[in-house]
Amino acid sequence: MKLATLKNGKRDGQLVVVSRDLRNCAPATGIAATLQAALDDWDAVKPALEKLYAQLNDGAAREVQPFDEARCHSPLPRAYQWADGSAYINHVELVRKARNAEVPASFYTDPLMYQGGSDSFVGPRDPVYALSEDWGIDLEAEVAVITGDVPMGVSDGQAAQAIRLVMLVNDVSLRNLIPNELAKGFGFFNSKPASAFSPVAVTPDELGAAWQDSKLRLPLLVQLNGKPFGKPNAGEDMTFSFAQLVAHAAKTRELAAGTIIGSGTVSNKQGSLHGSSIENGGVGYCCLAEVRMYETIEGGAPKTGFLRFGDTVRIEMQDAHGASIFGAIDQKVRNYAERA
């Protein structure tokens, strides 16, 4: 099943069911007004949503309209909780290696996770806003899940059963603000602005064989200014599955329905800078910081700059037949001071 939220002038938008081919949608009228409402009463409303989804795919649904990704908000325009992990230890290893530091042994058994701002997300076709290019604007292409209610202290197996939906995310980072924030010993805040999620969120069963052991085993496709930038497989080199990430988040607290858990930047192990880019036969990257880390490791200093105003970022994932699964995050970087 595929679900999306259309902008309708209200803060939480309108829940719609989207056809498998992303061509059409139908409002979930009489079932749930918003995605959060559906998640709050998932067991009761899921059968009706699935029935509407089947009718939509069979051409039998009423109130059908063309599905326009440009009209979408993030599936949850705001959420009770957004926690982002760092499941791809290769990314962490590169960060540490670039500054000649070892990765602590605990990082391989105890997931890294921070709590991001969830009061307002950015639509998948809305701009990435910043007030200064000097902040070091960077994309971070990731996969994320939305949970139902999760009790404290669940097992990995129980956590897997609590995963309701899967989607993509651009978790924007302001790299030049991070060092000073982390030096305070209290985590990210100013360096993590609003994130954007894919137009569509899908139930795990919709992913078929690509969803295995709570990992999404498909390439994550990233374009920068219209050119291929990354295509790492989201299921490879993922040290912690989504079940493990959800269980970690619920170690000391209950998670409310609508909690979003991110994978962290998708990153596959590669040989070197000269063999890691798509142009050189590698799978590329999901953030600019990773390119800069390779450059630092091999050349002593980074050469690639961060995003500039006017740059564009596109993040998407396709099924085995080349069809888009979640729709595309497609954003332009803009100066907030010049917004309309």
C-alpha positions in Angstrom: 0.0 0.0 0.0 1.2 3.5 -0.8 0.2 6.6 1.1 0.8 10.3 0.7 -0.2 13.7 2.1 -1.4 16.4 -0.2 -1.1 20.1 0.8 -4.6 21.5 1.4 -3.9 24.7 3.4 -4.0 22.9 6.7 -0.9 22.1 8.7 -1.3 18.3 8.5 -2.6 18.1 4.9 -4.9 15.5 3.5 -4.2 11.7 3.5 -4.5 10.0 0.1 -4.0 6.5 -1.1 -1.7 6.4 -4.1 -1.7 3.8 -6.9 1.2 1.4 -7.3 2.4 3.2 -10.5 2.1 6.6 -8.8 -0.2 7.9 -11.5 -3.4 8.3 -9.5 -4.6 8.9 -6.0 -7.9 8.8 -4.0 -8.6 10.7 -0.8 -9.0 8.5 2.3 -12.4 10.2 3.0 -14.3 8.6 5.8 -11.3 6.5 6.8 -8.7 8.9 8.2 -8.2 12.6 7.5 -4.5 12.6 8.0 -1.7 10.0 8.1 -1.2 10.6 11.8 -4.9 9.8 12.4 -4.4 6.6 10.5 -1.3 5.6 12.5 -3.1 6.4 15.7 -5.8 3.8 14.8 -3.8 1.6 12.4 -5.3 -1.8 13.1 -8.9 -0.4 12.7 -8.3 1.6 9.5 -5.7 -0.4 7.7 -8.3 -2.9 6.1 -10.3 0.1 4.7 -7.1 1.7 3.3 -6.0 -1.6 1.8 -9.5 -2.0 0.2 -9.3 1.5 -1.3 -5.7 0.8 -2.5 -6.9 -2.4 -4.3 -9.8 -0.5 -5.9 -7.5 2.3 -7.0 -5.1 -0.2 -8.7 -8.1 -2.0 -10.3 -9.6 1.2 -11.7 -12.7 0.9 -9.5 -12.1 3.6 -6.9 -14.2 6.8 -6.7 -12.9 10.3 -6.5 -9.8 9.4 -8.4 -7.4 12.2 -9.4 -4.0 12.4 -11.0 -1.2 12.1 -8.5 1.0 15.1 -8.6 4.2 14.8 -6.5 4.6 18.6 -6.6 1.4 18.9 -4.5 2.8 16.6 -1.8 3.9 17.5 1.7 6.2 15.0 3.4 4.0 12.0 4.3 4.0 13.3 7.9 4.2 17.1 7.7 5.2 17.0 11.4 5.7 14.1 13.7 5.8 13.5 17.4 9.4 12.2 17.1 12.1 12.1 14.5 15.3 10.2 15.5 18.1 9.6 13.0 20.6 6.7 13.4 23.9 6.1 11.8 23.5 2.5 10.6 26.2 2.6 8.0 29.5 2.3 9.9 31.5 2.8 6.7 30.4 6.4 6.9 31.6 6.7 10.5 34.8 4.9 9.6 35.6 7.5 6.9 34.8 10.4 9.3 37.2 9.0 11.8 39.9 8.0 9.3 39.9 11.5 7.8 41.0 12.9 11.2 43.3 10.0 12.1 41.0 8.7 14.8 39.9 5.1 15.6 36.3 4.0 15.6 35.4 3.0 19.2 34.5 -0.7 19.4 31.1 0.1 20.9 30.0 1.8 17.6 29.7 -1.7 16.0 27.3 -3.0 18.7 25.5 0.1 20.0 23.9 2.4 17.4 24.5 6.1 17.2 21.3 8.1 17.2 20.3 11.7 17.6 16.9 13.4 18.0 16.1 15.8 15.3 13.5 18.6 15.0 10.1 17.2 14.0 7.7 20.1 14.5 7.9 20.9 10.8 9.3 19.0 7.8 9.9 20.2 4.3 7.8 19.0 1.3 9.7 16.8 -1.2 9.6 19.5 -3.9 10.1 22.4 -1.5 13.4 24.3 -1.4 16.3 23.6 1.0 16.5 27.0 2.7 19.6 28.4 4.5 20.7 31.9 5.3 24.3 31.4 4.3 26.4 29.2 2.1 29.1 29.5 4.6 27.2 27.1 6.9 28.3 24.2 4.7 25.0 23.0 3.2 25.0 19.2 2.6 22.5 16.6 1.5 22.1 13.3 3.3 20.2 10.7 1.3 18.7 8.1 3.7 15.9 5.6 4.2 13.4 6.0 7.1 10.6 4.1 8.7 7.5 5.2 10.6 6.4 3.1 13.6 3.2 2.4 15.4 3.2 2.4 19.2 6.3 0.7 20.5 6.6 -0.4 24.2 9.8 0.2 26.1 12.4 -2.5 26.0 11.1 -4.4 22.9 13.1 -7.1 21.2 14.4 -6.7 17.7 11.6 -9.0 16.5 8.9 -7.0 18.3 10.4 -3.8 16.9 10.2 -5.2 13.3 6.5 -5.8 13.8 6.0 -2.1 14.8 7.3 -0.8 11.5 4.3 0.6 9.6 5.7 2.5 6.6 9.0 3.0 4.8 10.1 6.2 2.9 13.1 8.2 1.8 14.6 11.3 3.4 17.0 14.2 2.7 18.4 14.9 6.1 20.1 18.2 5.4 23.2 19.0 7.4 25.0 22.3 7.9 28.5 20.8 8.1 30.4 23.9 9.1 28.2 24.4 12.2 28.6 20.8 13.4 32.1 20.9 15.0 31.3 23.8 17.4 28.0 22.2 18.4 29.5 18.8 19.1 32.4 20.4 21.0 29.8 21.6 23.5 29.1 18.0 24.3 25.3 18.3 23.9 24.6 17.2 20.3 23.1 18.6 17.1 20.7 21.5 17.0 21.5 24.5 14.7 23.4 22.2 12.4 20.3 20.1 11.6 17.6 22.1 9.8 14.2 20.7 8.6 14.4 17.4 6.7 12.4 16.4 3.6 10.8 13.1 3.0 9.7 11.3 -0.2 6.2 12.1 -1.6 5.1 8.5 -0.8 5.4 6.2 2.1 4.8 2.5 1.5 4.0 -0.5 3.7 6.9 -3.0 4.0 4.9 -5.7 2.2 4.7 -3.5 -0.9 8.5 -3.8 -1.2 8.3 -7.5 -1.7 11.7 -9.4 -1.7 13.5 -6.1 -1.5 12.5 -5.8 2.2 14.5 -8.4 4.0 15.5 -8.6 7.7 14.2 -5.0 8.2 16.6 -3.7 5.5 15.7 -2.2 2.1 17.9 -3.9 -0.4 17.8 -1.6 -3.4 20.0 1.2 -4.7 19.3 4.7 -3.5 19.7 7.0 -6.5 21.0 10.5 -5.9 21.5 13.2 -8.5 23.3 16.5 -8.0 22.6 19.3 -10.5 21.1 16.7 -12.8 24.1 14.4 -12.8 24.4 11.0 -11.2 26.1 11.3 -7.8 25.3 8.1 -5.9 23.6 4.7 -6.2 24.7 2.7 -3.2 22.6 -0.3 -2.2 20.7 0.6 1.0 20.7 -3.0 2.2 24.5 -3.5 1.9 26.9 -2.5 4.7 24.0 -1.6 7.0 25.4 -2.6 10.3 22.1 -2.1 12.2 18.7 -3.0 10.7 15.7 -0.9 11.2 14.4 -3.4 13.7 17.6 -2.8 15.7 17.3 1.0 15.4 13.7 1.0 16.5 14.6 -1.3 19.5 17.5 1.0 20.4 15.2 4.1 20.3 12.7 2.2 22.6 15.4 1.0 25.1 14.4 3.5 27.8 11.1 5.0 26.5 7.9 4.2 24.7 7.6 5.4 21.1 4.3 6.9 20.0 2.7 6.0 16.8 4.1 8.3 14.1 7.7 8.1 15.3 10.1 8.3 12.4 13.5 6.5 12.6 16.2 7.2 10.0 19.0 5.0 8.8 21.6 7.7 8.6 23.5 8.4 5.3 23.5 5.3 3.1 27.1 4.3 2.5 28.7 1.3 0.8 32.3 0.2 1.3 34.5 1.3 -1.6 38.2 1.0 -2.4 39.3 4.6 -2.8 38.4 8.1 -4.0 39.5 7.3 -7.5 37.3 4.1 -7.7 34.3 5.2 -5.6 32.6 7.8 -7.8 30.1 6.8 -10.4 32.4 8.2 -13.1 35.1 5.8 -12.0 32.9 2.8 -11.8 31.9 3.0 -8.1 28.5 3.5 -6.5 29.1 7.1 -5.6 27.9 8.9 -2.5 24.8 10.1 -0.6 26.4 13.2 0.9 29.2 15.6 -0.1 31.0 15.1 3.2 31.9 11.6 2.2 33.6 12.8 -1.0 35.5 15.3 1.1 36.6 12.6 3.5 38.0 10.5 0.7 39.8 13.6 -0.6 41.2 14.3 2.8 42.3 10.7 3.3 44.1 10.5 0.0 45.2 14.0 -0.6 45.4 15.6 2.8 42.6 18.1 2.3 39.1 18.3 0.8 38.6 19.9 -2.6 34.9 19.5 -3.2 32.7 22.3 -1.9 29.3 22.0 -0.3 26.0 23.0 -1.8 25.5 26.5 -3.2 22.3 28.5 -3.7 20.8 27.3 -7.0 22.1 23.7 -6.7 19.6 20.9 -7.1 19.3 17.6 -5.3 17.2 14.6 -6.4 16.7 11.4 -4.4 14.7 8.4 -5.6 14.6 4.6 -5.5 13.4 2.3 -8.3 12.1 -1.3 -8.2 13.5 -4.1 -10.2 11.6 -2.9 -13.3 12.9 0.6 -13.1 9.7 2.1 -11.7 9.8 4.8 -9.0 8.7 3.4 -5.6 8.4 6.4 -3.4 8.4 9.2 -6.0 11.3 11.7 -5.9 12.6 14.2 -3.5 13.6 17.0 -5.9 14.9 20.2 -4.2 16.7 23.4 -5.0 18.9 25.1 -2.5 17.7 28.7 -1.9 18.6 31.7 0.3 15.9 32.0 3.0 16.4 35.8 3.0 15.1 35.9 -0.6 12.1 33.6 -0.3 8.9 34.7 -1.9 
